[in-house]
Amino acid sequence: MEKGFVLINCELGAEDYIIEELKLIPQVKNANVTFGAYDVVAEVQAKNSQEFDQTVSQKIRTLSQVVSTMTLKATTQESK
């Protein structure tokens, strides 16, 4: 399981549109408008690294009105 967050900068006033589009992507578990350097943060959860990367590059980054993104990929460590 791969988890992470995608921080999104969008065009001015497009936050609600981006949130609605993100809700249509099954791997996006949560999305919220933020204040500060980024406009929207999306929580992404995928079966594996390849699906995670494809979700970010082919589904999120290609949304219209997305200007830029930063991906924070979480790694999980199994307990011994």
Sine and cosine of phi, psi and omega as CSV:
sin_phi,cos_phi,sin_psi,cos_psi,sin_omega,cos_omega
0.00,0.00,0.75,-0.66,0.04,-1.00
-0.93,-0.38,0.72,-0.69,0.02,-1.00
-0.75,-0.66,0.44,-0.90,0.06,-1.00
0.01,-1.00,-0.06,-1.00,-0.01,-1.00
-0.79,-0.61,0.59,-0.81,0.08,-1.00
-0.89,-0.46,0.87,-0.50,0.06,-1.00
-1.00,-0.05,0.78,-0.62,-0.17,-0.99
-0.84,-0.54,0.74,-0.67,0.22,-0.98
-0.98,-0.20,0.75,-0.66,0.00,-1.00
-0.79,-0.61,0.13,-0.99,0.04,-1.00
-0.90,0.43,0.46,-0.89,-0.05,-1.00
-0.82,0.58,0.82,-0.57,0.04,-1.00
0.99,0.10,0.07,1.00,-0.06,-1.00
-1.00,-0.10,0.11,0.99,-0.09,-1.00
-0.85,0.53,-0.74,0.67,-0.02,-1.00
-0.90,0.44,-0.64,0.77,0.05,-1.00
-0.87,0.49,-0.72,0.69,-0.02,-1.00
-0.89,0.47,-0.69,0.72,0.02,-1.00
-0.86,0.52,-0.71,0.70,-0.01,-1.00
-0.90,0.44,-0.64,0.77,0.03,-1.00
-0.93,0.37,-0.63,0.77,0.02,-1.00
-0.90,0.44,-0.56,0.83,0.02,-1.00
-0.88,0.47,-0.37,0.93,-0.01,-1.00
-0.99,0.11,-0.16,0.99,-0.02,-1.00
-1.00,-0.09,0.90,-0.43,-0.09,-1.00
-0.85,0.53,-0.52,0.85,-0.04,-1.00
-0.97,0.23,-0.24,0.97,0.04,-1.00
-1.00,0.08,0.93,-0.38,-0.07,-1.00
-1.00,0.02,-0.40,0.92,-0.03,-1.00
-0.33,-0.95,0.55,-0.84,0.06,-1.00
-0.52,-0.85,0.70,-0.71,-0.05,-1.00
-0.64,-0.77,0.52,-0.85,0.14,-0.99
-0.97,0.24,0.64,-0.77,0.01,-1.00
-0.82,-0.58,0.18,-0.98,0.08,-1.00
-0.87,-0.50,0.66,-0.76,-0.01,-1.00
0.80,-0.60,-0.62,-0.78,-0.10,-0.99
-0.94,0.35,-0.43,0.90,-0.01,-1.00
-0.86,-0.51,0.43,-0.90,-0.07,-1.00
-1.00,-0.06,-0.58,0.81,-0.08,-1.00
-0.66,-0.75,0.59,-0.80,0.14,-0.99
-0.85,-0.53,0.75,-0.66,0.00,-1.00
-0.87,-0.49,0.73,-0.68,0.09,-1.00
-1.00,-0.05,0.83,-0.56,-0.06,-1.00
-0.90,-0.43,0.69,-0.72,0.05,-1.00
-0.70,-0.71,0.82,-0.57,-0.04,-1.00
-0.72,-0.69,0.29,-0.96,-0.03,-1.00
-0.91,0.42,-0.59,0.81,-0.05,-1.00
-0.45,-0.89,0.06,-1.00,-0.06,-1.00
-0.89,0.46,-0.64,0.77,-0.01,-1.00
-0.89,0.45,-0.71,0.70,0.02,-1.00
-0.90,0.43,-0.63,0.78,0.04,-1.00
-0.87,0.50,-0.78,0.63,-0.03,-1.00
-0.88,0.47,-0.65,0.76,0.03,-1.00
-0.91,0.41,-0.62,0.79,0.03,-1.00
-0.87,0.49,-0.72,0.70,-0.02,-1.00
-0.93,0.38,-0.78,0.63,-0.12,-0.99
-0.97,0.23,-0.57,0.82,-0.11,-0.99
-0.98,-0.22,-0.33,0.94,-0.04,-1.00
-0.93,-0.37,-0.68,0.73,-0.06,-1.00
-1.00,0.06,-0.79,0.62,-0.08,-1.00
-0.92,0.40,-0.36,0.93,-0.03,-1.00
-1.00,-0.03,-0.03,1.00,0.05,-1.00
-0.88,0.48,0.66,-0.75,0.06,-1.00
-0.90,0.43,0.54,-0.84,0.00,-1.00
0.98,0.21,0.05,1.00,0.17,-0.99
-0.99,0.10,0.82,-0.57,-0.02,-1.00
-1.00,-0.05,-0.71,0.70,0.01,-1.00
-0.36,-0.93,0.31,-0.95,0.03,-1.00
-0.66,-0.75,0.35,-0.94,0.19,-0.98
-0.71,-0.70,0.79,-0.61,-0.04,-1.00
-0.97,-0.24,0.77,-0.64,0.05,-1.00
-0.91,-0.41,0.99,-0.17,-0.07,-1.00
-1.00,-0.04,0.82,-0.58,-0.01,-1.00
-1.00,0.01,0.65,-0.76,0.12,-0.99
-0.94,-0.35,0.68,-0.73,0.02,-1.00
-0.97,-0.23,0.63,-0.77,0.03,-1.00
-0.94,-0.35,0.76,-0.65,0.02,-1.00
-0.97,0.23,0.63,-0.78,0.03,-1.00
-0.97,0.23,0.54,-0.84,-0.05,-1.00
-1.00,-0.08,0.00,0.00,0.00,0.00
